[in-house]
Amino acid sequence: MASEGLTRRRGAGASPAIGSASPAFSDTPSFPSTSGAASRRPGGASSNNAPTSSAGGSGGAGGKIAYDPRDFENGGETETMPRLTIMEEVLLLGLKDKAGYLSFWNDNISYALRGCILIELALRRRIAMVKDPSRRRLALADRLIEVIDDRQTGETILDEALKMMKSSEKYGTGAWVDLMSGETWNVMKIGYQLKQVRERLAKGLVDKGVLRTEKRNFLLFDMATHPIADMNAKDDVMRRTLTLLTARTAAIPPQALHKEGVKYRHMRAVVLVCAAYASSVLENALQRLSYDSREAAFARCDDILAEFSTWPFGVTTSNVAGPVSIGGGTRKREGGSGGVGRESVQELVREVRKEMAASTVGQAGAGGGQEEQEELCFEVVATVLEIFGRMDSLVS
């Protein structure tokens, strides 16, 4: 059964449909569908009309499957967005370089990737918390979110999620992560599930030249795998993750961040390590460290998650340097990081606040009166990180 969202949105030059997803990438159960299911699915097109495409890569612009820069409706945004989305970076950390598939035992990455979709949409200013003063009486995960900009992003999964959220009633962040993951007993809401997210992200990385597609035989079946084609892309993700969690200075090293010009560089660094932590792939970036260094890196990541899973961010961190306690959120490891690690987390909070302030000033200067809306976008990010902090994989 061809998966929805994998095909190009343009009629001309579309490629044929991808075959069955491999077990290592298929992250959602199959549900029986009826003839009317596709028409009821929010944001999804009927698979009967979807053109089909081969499982190969992306030869030219006409062969793009999961990502096509021509789908951007606002060309200026491409200059401030990184080449890879947060979901793709997390997937890269979990992929085996030569084998080209994820661990069969990782049950956490599928759920975490749905949260990353919401974070990416929030950082691109597509979704935000509903502006309602009474929302503060609710838990973060129960506060309703809404679409504030429905322009396409060029990323098929993001655009599918955005369209679905636009056409649906409003739900809280926690409910959306559950619905997109298929974690619901309400059969009427099965249509909200985003299927084969890992496979589709891999296809997007094939389009971007980071992965390639191969077929491997696993005794009883053939499986499509996606080995690394561009090791520089994965090395960049590994380097940024490792540098942020092992830096020996309070200042955040440039090597831990995206290149200059990328919007929300510090916020994206925070989200990457927290999402990798929740997805149980962070250890892949830290495996070459000694035992003590690895434990210190995990403790620092735990402190980062604790500070950014509250709203406002870093409620215990002041805007000026100095000895301040860490831990506005829930910490999973006893003790946390100390010394330079603690100072580094505090500095990270300050840098993110500067990014928020600069962005808010820019929105106010544009005369759009949207500075408060910018903060509502970051509130969505804090909410998803709070959900990550409560995942069973981190509690155990």
ROLUMTOR-712339 format. One record per atom (N, C-alpha, C): z, y, x; residue in one letter. Coordinates in steps of 0.02 Angstrom, whole numbers, plus 32768, in hexadecimal, padded with zeros to 4 digits. Last residue first. Example, Ala and Ser with C-alpha at 12.3 -4.5 7.8 and 13.67 -1.06 7.14 Angstrom:
81627F908282S81657FCB82ACS818A80028285S81867EE48294A81867F1F8267A81867F5B8294A
END
This chain:
868281248284S869980E3829ES86A080E482EAS864B81A28271V869281978261V86AC81588282V85C88197828EL85F081BF82BBL863A81B482AFL85958145822CS858681348272S85B0815B82A3S85B4818281B5D85DC814981CAD85D281388213D85B1823581B5M858E81F581B4M85B981BD81D2M85E682B181BCR860982808191R85E6823D818FR859182FB8209G85D482EF8223G85FB82BC81FAG8522830781B6F851D82DD81F1F856382CB820BF85578366815EI854783238145I854282F28180I855B83D181B5E859A83B98199E85918373817CE84D483E381C9L84FD83CD8202L854183B481EAL84B38411814AV849783D28161V84C083B7819CV84FB848C814CT850A8458811AT84F084148130T84BE84D681B0A850484C481B7A8517848B8188A843F84E68172V844584C281B1V848D84AA81BBV846385358104V844784F380F9V844D84C88138V848885A88147E84BB85848122E84A4853D8111E841085D98173F843C85BA81A4F847585948182F83E3860E80F9C83BE85D8811AC83EA85B3814CC843D867280E3L843D863A80B4L841685FF80D0L841786CB8145E845786A8814CE845B866C811DE83A086F7810AE839E86D5814AE83DE86AE8156E83CC873A809BQ83A986FC8091Q83A586D380D1Q83F987AE80D4E842B877F80B9E840C873B80ADE838087EB80F7E83AF87D7812BE83E387A68113E831C881A80A8Q832787D280A8Q835A87BB80DCQ82DD88948093G831E88898076G833188408075G826788B880CFG826488868099G82A6887A8077G825C890A813AG825F892A80F9G825E88F980C0G826388E081B8A822288D68197A822188F38151A82E688F181D9G82B6892281F2G8273891C81D0G831C887E81A3A832F88BE8185A82FD88F48199A82E5881F81F7Q82D5881D81B0Q82E4885F818EQ831E88488271G82D588488269G82C188478220G83A488328257V838D88768263V8342887B825AV83A087A6824ET83B487CE8214T839D8816821BT837E878382CFS835087728299S835F879C825AS83EF87B08313A83AD87CB8324A837B87BF82ECA8451875F82D7A845587A782D1A841187C882DEA842786DF82FFM842C86F082B8M842C873B82ADM843386ED8389E83F286DE836BE83F186F08321E84BC87018392K848E873683A8K8449872B838AK84EB86858367R84FA86C18340R84CC86FB8353R84BE863883D1V84A1862D838FV84AE86698362V8511866A8435E84C98673843BE84A6866883F8E858F86418408R85808689840ER853586958411R858385B6840FV859085D683CFV857C861F83D2V857485A88499L853D8594846DL854585B48428L85F185CD84C5E85B985F884D5E857C85E884A9E863A855F8495Q864885A2847BQ860E85D28488Q860284FC84E4V85FA84F8849BV8607853C847CV862D85258563S85E685218554S85D9851F8509S86B685178559E869B855A8561E8650855B8550E86BB848C8554R86D384B3851BR86B884FA851DR8686846C85D2G866684538596G867B847C8559G86E284A2862BV86A084C08627V867C84AA85E6V876D846985D2G87558490860AG871184B085FDG873C83DA856BG876A840C8584G874A843485BBG8711838784D2S8702839C8516S873383D2852BS8786831D8476G874E834B847EG8742835C84C6G87F982D8843DG87FC8300847AG87C483328480G879F825683EDE87DE827583FDE87D8829E843DE870F8270838DR872D825383C9R876C827983DAR86EC82B6831DK86EE826E8318K870F824D8354K8723834782C8R871183288308R871B82DD8302R86EB83B7824FT870B8377825BT86F48359829CT86F38467827BG86DE842E8253G870583EF8266G872984BD82D6G872B84D08290G871A84978262G874984B18368G8753847D8335G875A849682EFG879C84F983F4I875F84DE83D6I877284B2839BI87EE85928422S87EE854B8410S87AD853883EES87C485F884AEV87CC85F18465V87C985A88454V87C686608530P87E1861E851CP87EF861C84D2P872A86BD8530G877286B78538G878A86738520G86AC873184FEA86C286F88526A870E86F8852DA869B875F8451V86A287718497V86BD873584BEV869C873083D3N865C874883ECN865F875D8435N86FE869783C4S86F486DF83C0S86B086F283DDS870A8609835FT86EF8625839DT86E386708395T872985CE82EAT876085D88319T874A85F7835AT86B485BF82A5V86E685EB8288V872085F882B8V8628859482C1G865B85A382F3G869185D182DBG85C885D8823AF85CC85B08276F860885C682A2F862085F28199P85F1860481D0P85FB85D8820DP860F85458194W85EE85848186W862185B98176W860284B88203T862884E381D6T85FE852281C9T85C484758264S85C484548222S85F2847A81F2S85D284AD82DFF859884C182B8F8593849E8275F864684768317E864084BF8311E860884D482E2E862D83EC8316A8667840682F3A8661845282E7A85BD83E28369L85B683D18322L85F083EE82FAL85FA840683E1I85C3842F83C7I85BC8422837CI8654839D83F0D866D83E183E8D8638840F83CBD85F983358401D8627833383C8D8644837883BBD85C0835A8478C85968358843CC85C1835883FEC862E834684CBR8613838A84C2R85E7838D8484R863C82BB84BFA867382E684A9A865A832E849EA85C5829184FAF85D0828384B3F860882B08497F85E082BD857CA85A682D98558A85AE82CD850DA864C826E859EA865582B6859CA861D82D78575A860F81F1859DE864481FE856DE8651824A8566E85B88202860AR859D81F585C7R85D182048591R861182128673S85E482498662S85C78241861CS864D81928673D867581CE8666D864A82098652D85DC813E868FY860381368652Y862B81758641Y854E819F86CAS8587817286D4S85AF816F8693S84AA81A3867EL84E881C28696L851D818D86A2L844181668643R84438165868CR8481818686A9R8450817C85BAQ845C813985D4Q845F81368620Q843981EB856EL847281ED859BL847D81AC85C1L83D381D68518A83CA820D8547A8401820E857CA8405816D84CDN83C8816284F4N83BC81998527N846E81A38486E847E817D84C2E8440816E84ECE843281D98416L84478206844CL845581E0848DL8416818F83ABV83E5818B83E1V83F981B7841DV845A81978330S846B81618360S843581588395S844D820482E1S841981D082DCS84258195830AS84B382598307A84B7823982C5A8486820082BDA847D827E8384Y84BF825F8380Y84C58238833EY840982BF835EA840482838388A8445825B8385A8443832A831AA841A82FA82F4A841182B9831CA848483698385C84AB8351834CC8484831D8324C8419838A83DAV844D835C83F2V8476834183B8V83CC83DD8380L83B083A283A1L83E6837283B7L841F8447835BV840984168328V83EF83D78349V842C848C83D5V8467847183B2V845284398383V83A984B383EBA83CB8488841CA8407846683FDA83948506837ER836E84C78382R838D849883B5R83E7856F83A2M83F685498366M83D185068367M83A6859E8414H83E98581841AH83FB855883DDH832985C983DDR832C85988414R837185778418R82EF86138370Y832E85ED836AY833485B7839FY8244860A839CK827886268372K82B385F7836CK82028618843DV821085EB8405V824B860683DDV8207867184A5G81DA867F846EG81E486528432G821F8601852CE822686448510E81F2864F84D9E823285528503K82178589852BK822285CC8507K82D1850B84D2H8289851184CDH8273854D84F7H835784E18545L833A8503850BL82EE84FD850BL838D84B785B7A83A68496857BA838584B1853CA835F8507861BQ834184C58617Q8358849F85D8Q83B285778618P8370857B85F7P834F853785EEP845F854D85F6P8424854D8624P83E3855285FDP84D985B385B7I84A9857F85A3I846D858285D1I857185C98612A853185E385FAA850185AA85EAA85CE8576864DA85D9858B8608A859985A685E9A858F84E886A8T859E853086A3T85A88541865AT8561846B86ACR85A2847786CCR85B484C186CER85168409862BA851784478653A855D8454866DA8508839E85D8T85268391861AT852983CF8645T84C883C08563L8507839A855EL8529838E85A1L84558404858AL84858425855DL84C98402855EL841383A485D8T842B83E185F7T8460840385CBT83F08341857AL841D833185B1L843C837085CFL839783888526T83D38367850CT8406835D8543T833383B18580R835983E3855AR839A83C6853ER8306833385AFR8323836585DDR834D839885B8R82D382F6853DM830B82D78561M832E830A858EM826A834D8520V829F834484EFV82DD83278511V821E833C8596D8236837F8583D827083798552D81FD82B78590D822882CE85C6D8245831285B7D81A482B88524K81E58298851CK821582AF8553K813C8303855EA815A83198520A819F82F98516A811882B985CEN813482FC85D7N815783158599N80DB824785A0M8121824285B5M8140828685BFM80728226852DD808182628554D80CA82628566D807881AD84EFA803981BE8511A804481FB853FA80E4812A84C8I80DF817084DFI809D817A8504I80AE80BB8442P80C980CA8486P80BE81148498P80BF808583B1H80AA80C783C9H80CA80D6840DH807C7FF98353T80AE801A837DT8092805B8398T80667F9082CCA804D7FCC82EDA80867FEC8314A806A7EE182D7M808E7F1E82CAM806F7F5782EFM80487E45828CD80317E7A82B9D80547EBB82A5D80B67DB7827DF80917DF08262F807B7E1E829AF80FA7D5182BAL80E07D458276L80B67D7E825BL80F97D85834CL80FB7D418332L80DA7D3A82EEL80CB7E118353F81107DFB8352F81147DB8832DF80527E6783ABN805F7E2B8383N80A77E16838BN80267F12839BR80487EDC83BFR80557EA28390R7FB77F9883AFK7FCE7F608384K7FEC7F2A83B0K7FD0804A83C4E7FBB800783DAE7FD27FD483A7E7FB780F683D4T7FC280BE83A6T7FA7807E83C4T8019816E842FR7FD9814D8420R7FE9811183F5R806682128434L806781C9842FL802081AF8427L803982958447V8076827F8469V807C8233846AV7FD182CD8400G7FC382B28443G8000829B8469G7FE082F08380K7FF0832483B1K7FE6830B83F9K7FC5827A833ED7F9882B38334D7FA282E88369D803782358364V7FF6821D837BV7FC382568376V8094827B831CL809782808366L805782658385L806F8252829DG8069829982AFG806B82A382FAG809181CD82A6K804A81DE829FK803F822882AFK811C81DB82ACA80F981BF82E5A80AE81D082E2A8132820B822CL814182368265L811E821E82A4L810E819981E6R80E781D581DER80F482078216R8171813F820BE812B8130821AE8100816F8217E81E1818281D7R81DC81758220R819481678234R81C78186814CV81CE81C48173V81C481B781BEV81AB813280DEQ818D81268120Q818F8164814CQ81C281A58056K81BA81628071K819A816480B6K823782008006L820282088037L81FB81C6805CL826281FB7F5CQ826881DC7F9DQ822B81EA7FC9Q825082247EDDY826182587F0EY8264823C7F55Y824081B67E8EG820581D97EA3G821282107ED6G82BD81907E64I82A0816C7E9CI826381917EB8I82F581C47DF5K82EF81F07E2FK82D481CD7E6DK830381657D97M82D8819C7D85M82CD81CC7DC0M836381107DC7V831E80FC7DD0V82ED81347DBEV83ED81377E1DN83C781507DE3N837D81407DEDN842B811A7E8EW842880E37E5DW840180F87E20W83F281487F30T8405815A7EECT83FF811D7EBFT83B181637FB4E83F7814E7FA9E840E81657F63E8338818D7FDFG833881577FAFG837E813D7F9FG833381FB802DS833F81BC8050S833C81818020S832682607FD3M82ED82547FFFM82F582138026M83A782567F9AL836B82487F72L833082397F9EL83FD827A8005D840282387FE5D83C282267FBFD83D182FC801DV83CD82CA8053V83D082848036V83EF83357FA0W83AA83317FB7W83A282FE7FEFW847B832D7F9AA845383087F69A840B83017F81A849E83838003G84AF833C8006G848683127FD6G846E83FD7FCFT845283E1800CT846083978011T845683F97F1BG847A84097F57G845B83E77F93G83C2842B7EBEY83F883FC7ECFY841C84167F0DY835E846A7E3AK838484767E77K83BB84427E80K82CC840E7E04E830884367DF7E8330843C7E38E822B841A7E59S826583F67E3ES829C84287E29S81C984587E9ES81B984437E59S81F584227E36S8201846F7F1AK81EA84A77EF3K81E184947EAAK821783F07F4CM8251841A7F3DM823D84557F11M819283C77F5EM81BE83A27F32M81FA83CC7F1CM816584227FBDK814684217F7BK817283FD7F48K81B983FC8028L81BB8440800DL819E84427FC6L8191837A8043A81D68387802DA81DB83CB800CA810D8394806BE811A83698031E816083758015E812283E480DAD80FF840180A0D810A83D68062D8162838B8130L818483C8811BL816483E580DCL80FC832B813FI813D83188121I816283568108I80928377817CT808A8356813BT80CD83468119T8092841481BCE80B283D281C5E80B483B08181E8064848C8192G8038846581BDG8052842181CCG80AC84D28136T80C384D7817BT809184B681ACT8083853980A8Q807F84FB80CFQ809485078117Q80F6859C8049R80BB85968074R80BC8555809CR816285B77FF7D814085767FEED810085718016D81FE85F38008D81BA85FF8021D819685BC801FD827285C97FD2I826786127FD3I822286247FEDI82BA854C7F74V8280855D7F9DV827685A97F98V836D85307F7CE832F85407F59E82F885507F8BE840784D67F62I83D584F67F8EI839584FF7F66I84B484D87F33L846D84CF7F23L844184F47F55L853884817F7FR851A84C27F70R84CF84BB7F68R856D840B7FA9D855F84117F61D853F84537F4ED858A8414802FA855583E5801BA854283EC7FD2A85F8846F8030L85B68481804BL857F84558030L865084767F92A8647845A7FD6A8601846B7FEEA866685127F39L864E84CD7F3FL864D84B77F88L868485937F3ER86B885687F22R86A5851F7F28R861385D17F65R864785C77F98R8680859C7F7FR85C585EB7EF8R85B785AD7F1DR85EE859E7F4FR85D986667EC1S860686317EABS85FB85F07ED0S857086B57EF2P85B386BC7F0FP85E286837EFCP84D6867A7F15D8505867B7EDED854C867E7EFBD844286567F46K846F868F7F4FK849C86977F11K842B85B47F7DV842585E17F44V845986187F4CV83F985A18027M842B85987FF3M841D85C97FBAM834985828045A838985A48053A83BA8592801BA82A985608093I82DE85518062I831D85768076I8259859B80F3R823A858280B6R826D8574807FR827585C18178R828085EF813FR825985DB8101R8278856881DAR8237858781CER823985B68192R82F7853981CCL82E985618207L82A485838202L82E584EE8156A831185298156A830385568191A829184888180L827A84B6814CL82A484F5814AL82E7844B81DBE82A9846881F3E828D849981BFE834D841E8185I835C844F81BAI831C847281D1I830883C28136L832583FD8117L83348433814BL82E88365819BI82B283858174I82CC83C58154I8363833781C2C833D836281F0C8304838581CDC838382E58157G83A983238161G83858353818FG832882818171R832182A88133R834982E88137R835C824F81E8L831C827181EAL8310829A81AAL83D0820E81BFA83D6824C81E5A8394827281E6A839A819C8181Y83C081CC815AY83C4820F817DY835D815E81F2S8336816F81B6S835981A4818CS83C281468250I83908178825EI8369818D821FI841980DD8233N842E81228226N83F681558229N8401805E825AD8400806B8212D840D80B48201D83BA800982D4N83D0804E82C7N83C9805D827DN83887F9182F6W83CD7F9282DFW83E67FD882CFW830C7F99832EF830F7F7B82EBF83557F8282CDF82E0802E8381S830D7FF5837ES83107FDB8336S823180588374L827880678373L82A180278372L81A5804583E7Y81C6803F83A6Y8210804D83ADY8162803E8463G81488068842EG8167805E83EAG816B800284E1A81657FD784A6A814C7FFF8469A817880728535K813D8046853BK8134801984FEK81EC80BA84FFD81B180DA851DD817380AF851CD823480AF8464K822D808C84A3K81EB80A284C2K8278813C840DL8240810F841CL824680EE8460L82DD819A83FFG82EB815683EBG82B4812483FEG82A582118429L82E081F9844DL82EF81B0843CL8241821E83C8L822E8211840EL826981F68436L828E823F8357L826982008359L825681EE83A1L82B982BE837DV82EA82898374V82C882458377V823D82FF837DE826482FB83BBE829982C483B7E821982F682F7E81F082D5832AE821682CE836CE827B834682BBM827582FE82A9M824F82D882DFM825F83C382F0I829F83A28301I829B835882F2I81B283C98326T81E883D682F7T822783B2830ET815E840C83B3L817783D3838FL81AF83E8835FL8141848E83DER810B845F83D3R8121842483A8R819F850F8385P819384E083BCP815B84AF83ABP816685AE8348M817F856B833BM8172853D8376M812786238364T81708622836CT818E85DE835ET80A1860F834BE80B48629838DE80FF86268399E809685EA82C8T808A85B782FBT80A085CE8340T80A2865C827BE80DC86318283E80D385FF82BBE802686988270G805786B6829DG8092868982AAG7FDF8652820BG7FD186458251G800586618281G8007860B8183N801D864881A3N8017863D81EEN7FDF8592815AE7FC985CA8131E7FDE860D814FE7FA5850681B0F7FD3853E81B0F7FB585768186F7F4584A681BAD7F6884AB817AD7F9A84E48178D7F1884A08238R7EEF84C7820AR7F1084CE81C6R7F6B8448827AP7F7A8490827FP7F5084BA8250P7FA483BA8232D7F6583DD823FD7F7484288241D7FE8831B8227Y7FF28360823EY7FAD837F824AY7FC5829F81FDA800782B881E7A801482FF81FEA7F38829B8222I7F55827681EAI7F94829881D1I7E9982CC825EK7EE082D9825AK7EFC82B8821BK7E1282C2826DG7E388285826AG7E82828E8266G7DD5833B827CG7DCB8319823DG7DF482DA8236G7DF1835D82FFA7E15838082CAA7E0E835C8288A7DEE82B9834AG7DDD82FF8346G7E03831F830EG7E4282438358G7E0B82528384G7DFA829B8384G7ED2820C834CS7EB382488335S7E7C825B8363S7EE2815C8337G7EFF819D8347G7ED781D58329G7EE080DD82B6G7ED580F882F8G7EF2813C8300G7EE080A4823EA7F2180AD825FA7F1A80CA82A3A7E7180FF81D1S7E8280C981FES7EC280D88222S7E8981358127S7E7C8142816ES7E9181088199S7E52816E8084T7E72813F80B2T7E5E814C80F9T7E8281E8800AP7E5281CA8037P7E75819D8068P7ED281D17F6EA7EDA81E17FB5A7EA481C17FDDA7ED381B27EEBN7EA181E27F00N7EA481F17F4AN7F3D815D7EDEN7EFB81447ECBN7EC381727EE4N7FB0819E7EF8S7F93817A7F30S7F4E815F7F1FS7FCA82417EBDS7FBC81FB7EADS7F9881D97EE5S803C82A37F1DA7FFC82997EFCA7FF2824F7EEEA80DD82EB7F05G80B282B87F22G807282B17EFAG813583437ECBG811683567F0AG80E683237F26G818882C47E76P8187830B7E86P816683167EC9P8132824C7E1BR815482587E5BR814F82A27E6ER80EA82367DACR812C82517DA2R814E82637DE3R807681FF7DDCS807182407DBBS80B5825F7DAFS80A481877E0EA808A81BA7E3DA808881FE7E1CA80C881407D9BA80FB81547DCBA80E3818B7DF8A8070810E7D42G808481537D38G80B4816B7D6CG805B808B7D68S802280B87D69S803681007D62S80EA80647DCET80C1805C7D93T8089808F7D97T813080097E58S811780467E39S80EC80367DFDS81BF7FC87EA8P81867FBD7E7DP81717FFE7E5CP81E57FFF7F4CF81F77FFD7F06F81B97FF07EDDF821C7FD27FECS81E47FD97FBFS81FD7FD37F77S828C80358052P827A7FF9802DP824080077FFEP8265808A80EAT827A808C80A5T8264804D8081T8231808E8168D827880998161D828F809D8119D81C8804B81D8S81D1804F8190S821B80548181S81CD8034825FF81C780798249F81D2808081FEF81D87FAE8271A82037FD9829AA820180218283A81777F79821CP81BD7F72820BP81EA7FA08233P80ED7FEC8203S810E7FB88229S81577FB48217S80908005816EA80BC801E81A2A80DE7FE481C4A7FE67FD98153S802C7FD18146S80567FE98180S7F70805D817EG7F83801C8164G7FCE8017815AG7F3A80F98145I7F5D80D28176I7F7280918156I7E95811D8107A7EDF81178103A7EFD80E88133A7E158188815AP7E2C8154812EP7E7681428136P7E16823F8167S7E0D81FC8181S7E2681C88150S7DB482C8812DA7DF282A1812DA7DE4825B8144A7D48831E8125G7D5C83058167G7D9B82DC8167G7D8083768098A7D4C836980C8A7D69834F8108A7DFE8389805AG7DD083578041G7D9D83448076G7E9F839280A6R7E5C83AE809CR7E2D83778084R7F10834E80C2R7F0E83708082R7EC9838D8073R7F0B82A98106R7EFF82F1810CR7EFC831080C6R7F8D823180E6T7F48824680E8T7F43829280ECT8012821980D6L7FF5820C8118L7FAE8227811EL803D822B8056G804C82608085G802D825680C9G80688183802EE805481C6801AE806581F78050E802380EF8073S805C811C8069S804381618058S7FD080698024A7FCC80A4804EA800580D3803FA80007FC5802AM800080008000M8000803D802CM
END
